[in-house]
Amino acid sequence: AYNILYWNGEVTLIDFPQVVDVARNPHAREVLFRDVTRVCDYFKRQGVTCNAEGIADNLWWRYSGRRPEDVAADWSRVEVEGEVGL
């Protein structure tokens, strides 16, 4: 929440230390959901109503262009360090 700036109705996000590539990181969706949940939890304490799961789903869909279950299916077929699956 400390990396979110709000001024004159505009939101600006700064400092992205957890940026991950959704095509290469099988945990990308989990990281996104965790971070969105933490931000929503912070703002809920400030009296703001938000739906972390809905926001994260929307962001995931817009960024990846794929449904979360499609990405999981793709990763289940990837060979990782000599083993099939995750």
C-alpha positions in Angstrom: 0.0 0.0 0.0 3.0 2.3 0.5 3.9 2.1 -3.1 0.5 3.4 -4.3 0.2 7.1 -4.9 -3.2 8.8 -5.2 -3.5 12.4 -6.4 -6.4 14.3 -8.1 -8.3 11.1 -8.8 -5.3 9.4 -10.4 -3.5 6.2 -9.1 0.1 5.6 -9.7 1.9 2.4 -8.7 5.7 2.7 -8.0 8.4 0.2 -7.1 7.7 -3.2 -8.5 10.1 -5.5 -6.7 8.0 -8.6 -7.3 7.6 -8.4 -11.1 7.4 -11.9 -12.6 7.0 -13.3 -16.0 3.7 -15.2 -16.2 5.0 -17.4 -19.0 8.1 -18.5 -17.0 7.0 -18.5 -13.4 4.4 -21.1 -12.4 3.7 -19.1 -9.2 3.0 -15.8 -10.9 -0.7 -16.0 -10.3 -0.2 -16.8 -6.6 2.1 -13.8 -6.3 -0.4 -11.5 -7.9 -3.3 -12.8 -5.7 -1.1 -12.5 -2.6 -0.1 -8.9 -3.3 -3.6 -7.8 -4.3 -5.0 -9.4 -1.2 -2.5 -7.5 1.0 -3.3 -4.2 -0.7 -7.0 -4.8 -0.2 -6.6 -5.8 3.4 -4.7 -2.5 4.0 -7.5 -0.4 2.4 -10.2 -2.4 4.1 -8.7 -1.2 7.4 -9.2 2.4 6.0 -12.8 1.7 5.3 -12.5 1.0 1.6 -14.6 -1.9 0.2 -12.7 -4.1 -2.3 -12.9 -7.6 -3.7 -9.3 -8.9 -3.8 -10.2 -12.0 -5.8 -12.2 -10.1 -8.4 -9.5 -7.5 -8.8 -6.7 -10.1 -9.1 -8.7 -12.2 -11.6 -9.4 -9.1 -13.7 -5.7 -8.1 -13.7 -4.6 -11.6 -14.4 -6.9 -11.9 -17.4 -5.9 -8.6 -18.8 -2.2 -9.2 -18.4 -1.9 -12.8 -19.4 -4.8 -13.0 -21.9 -5.5 -16.4 -20.5 -7.8 -17.8 -17.8 -5.9 -18.9 -14.7 -6.9 -22.5 -15.3 -5.5 -22.4 -18.8 -2.1 -21.3 -17.5 -2.2 -24.1 -14.8 -2.9 -26.6 -17.5 0.0 -25.3 -19.6 2.4 -25.5 -16.7 1.3 -29.1 -15.8 2.8 -30.2 -19.2 6.2 -28.4 -18.7 9.3 -30.4 -18.0 11.1 -28.8 -15.0 14.6 -30.0 -14.1 14.1 -33.4 -15.6 10.6 -34.0 -14.2 7.3 -33.6 -15.9 4.8 -31.4 -14.1 5.4 -29.3 -11.1 
